[in-house]
Amino acid sequence: MRIVVLAGGIGGARFLRGLKAAAPDADITVIGNTGDDIHLFGLKVCPDLDTVMYTLGGGINEDQGWGRTEESFTVKEELAAYGVGPSWFGLGDRDFATHIVRTQMLGAGYPLSAVTEALCDRWQPGVRLLPMSDDRVETHVAVTDPETGERRVIHFQEYWVRLRASLDAEAVVPVGAEQAKPAPGVLEAVAAADLILFPPSNPVVSVGTILAVPGIREAVAAAAAPVIGLSPIVGGAPVRGMADKVLAAVGVESTAAAVARHYGADLLDGWLVDSADADAVAEVEAAGIACRAVPLMMTDVAATAEMARAAMALAEASR
């Protein structure tokens, strides 16, 4: 079975670990979000790609879900001693090595897709990891400064990490997406897939940013394979992170049914909601999307594998 997954960071990576357990013989291609990418200290940092790579390769910090295990922060401390910022984005020493290799390869003329393949040669994640695009795309968020009343646009990482989404997001813009092209292999993987999955990643700044690259949404909509999504909203709140903030920015309620409608029946064939949101099933099906209620908390790999099996079962039923 050929499975394509559109994935963000922590939620997408943890879902992939369960998917691999549920379908160990599947050929899995992951299209990773690069809208969270940022340039820091002269280095190209790709948080979502790295989180998938580290998680599936056994190098992730399991407690926080991002960054390297057994990490140290000597370089970060030395940069702070020099007064060099930003101090709010903490790169560990082991993590720095990944970004140095990536930046050197990009500087030598290799595209991000080739660089990602080379990095995965070390980590052996057991999936084919593709960036959504080799072109530069960065998600920015419009906010109003509470002290000055001035409206400004900041990088998503500053909004998410430094501000902890404490301000209302007034708009979310994937800068550069309209001019970007899908990375090599992305459209081909979608067209050849037997199943396409939207994991419980952020529907606006993770999966939504991937779909914003011209050609990807159209390819998913035209694919012969069933497209199944899993709700990142349980009981009216995000399972992890602050997705409700960016959902509000695009006029979507923080409910499992509203997110399904946001994706739309032109993309989704099926949608899984948590058992706590069983009353949303009828609403989702009224929008033309098959729906089932199952446990959606990724408490461990076994529970996540059951989620993946439920998604595959819904796909089979919707063929």
Secondary structure as the mmCIF struct_conf table of DSSP 4:
data_model
#
loop_
_struct_conf.conf_type_id
_struct_conf.id
_struct_conf.beg_label_comp_id
_struct_conf.beg_label_asym_id
_struct_conf.beg_label_seq_id
_struct_conf.end_label_comp_id
_struct_conf.end_label_asym_id
_struct_conf.end_label_seq_id
STRN STRN1 ARG A 2 ALA A 7
BEND BEND1 GLY A 9 GLY A 9
HELX_RH_AL_P HELX_RH_AL_P1 ILE A 10 ALA A 22
TURN_TY1_P TURN_TY1_P1 PRO A 24 ASP A 25
STRN STRN2 ASP A 27 GLY A 32
TURN_TY1_P TURN_TY1_P2 GLY A 35 ASP A 36
STRN STRN3 ILE A 38 LEU A 40
TURN_TY1_P TURN_TY1_P3 PHE A 41 GLY A 42
STRN STRN4 LEU A 43 VAL A 45
HELX_RH_AL_P HELX_RH_AL_P2 PRO A 47 GLY A 57
TURN_TY1_P TURN_TY1_P4 GLY A 58 GLY A 58
STRN STRN5 ILE A 60 ILE A 60
TURN_TY1_P TURN_TY1_P5 GLU A 62 GLN A 64
BEND BEND2 GLY A 65 GLY A 67
STRN STRN6 ARG A 68 ARG A 68
TURN_TY1_P TURN_TY1_P6 THR A 69 GLU A 70
HELX_RH_AL_P HELX_RH_AL_P3 THR A 74 ALA A 81
TURN_TY1_P TURN_TY1_P7 TYR A 82 GLY A 83
BEND BEND3 GLY A 85 GLY A 85
BEND BEND4 SER A 87 PHE A 89
HELX_RH_AL_P HELX_RH_AL_P4 ASP A 93 GLY A 107
TURN_TY1_P TURN_TY1_P8 ALA A 108 GLY A 109
HELX_RH_AL_P HELX_RH_AL_P5 LEU A 112 TRP A 123
BEND BEND5 GLY A 126 VAL A 127
STRN STRN7 ARG A 128 PRO A 131
BEND BEND6 MET A 132 MET A 132
STRN STRN8 SER A 133 SER A 133
BEND BEND7 ASP A 134 ASP A 135
STRN STRN9 GLU A 138 THR A 144
TURN_TY1_P TURN_TY1_P9 PRO A 146 THR A 148
STRN STRN10 ARG A 151 HIS A 155
HELX_RH_AL_P HELX_RH_AL_P6 PHE A 156 GLN A 157
HELX_RH_PI_P HELX_RH_PI_P1 GLU A 158 ARG A 162
BEND BEND8 LEU A 163 LEU A 163
TURN_TY1_P TURN_TY1_P10 ARG A 164 ALA A 165
BEND BEND9 LEU A 167 LEU A 167
HELX_LH_PP_P HELX_LH_PP_P1 ASP A 168 ALA A 169
STRN STRN11 ALA A 171 VAL A 175
TURN_TY1_P TURN_TY1_P11 GLY A 176 GLY A 176
HELX_RH_3T_P HELX_RH_3T_P1 ALA A 177 GLN A 179
STRN STRN12 PRO A 182 PRO A 182
HELX_LH_PP_P HELX_LH_PP_P2 ALA A 183 ALA A 183
TURN_TY1_P TURN_TY1_P12 PRO A 184 GLY A 185
HELX_RH_AL_P HELX_RH_AL_P7 VAL A 186 ALA A 192
BEND BEND10 ASP A 194 ASP A 194
STRN STRN13 LEU A 195 PHE A 198
BEND BEND11 PRO A 200 SER A 201
TURN_TY1_P TURN_TY1_P13 PRO A 203 SER A 206
HELX_RH_AL_P HELX_RH_AL_P8 VAL A 207 ALA A 212
BEND BEND12 VAL A 213 VAL A 213
TURN_TY1_P TURN_TY1_P14 PRO A 214 GLY A 215
HELX_RH_AL_P HELX_RH_AL_P9 ILE A 216 ALA A 222
BEND BEND13 ALA A 224 ALA A 225
STRN STRN14 VAL A 227 LEU A 230
BEND BEND14 PRO A 232 PRO A 232
STRN STRN15 ILE A 233 VAL A 234
TURN_TY1_P TURN_TY1_P15 GLY A 235 GLY A 236
STRN STRN16 ALA A 237 PRO A 238
BEND BEND15 VAL A 239 GLY A 241
HELX_RH_AL_P HELX_RH_AL_P10 ALA A 243 ALA A 249
TURN_TY1_P TURN_TY1_P16 VAL A 250 GLY A 251
BEND BEND16 SER A 254 THR A 255
HELX_RH_AL_P HELX_RH_AL_P11 ALA A 256 TYR A 263
TURN_TY1_P TURN_TY1_P17 ALA A 265 LEU A 267
BEND BEND17 ASP A 269 ASP A 269
STRN STRN17 GLY A 270 ASP A 274
HELX_RH_3T_P HELX_RH_3T_P2 SER A 275 ALA A 280
HELX_RH_AL_P HELX_RH_AL_P12 VAL A 281 ALA A 286
TURN_TY1_P TURN_TY1_P18 ALA A 287 GLY A 288
STRN STRN18 ALA A 290 VAL A 294
BEND BEND18 THR A 299 ASP A 300
HELX_RH_AL_P HELX_RH_AL_P13 VAL A 301 SER A 318
#
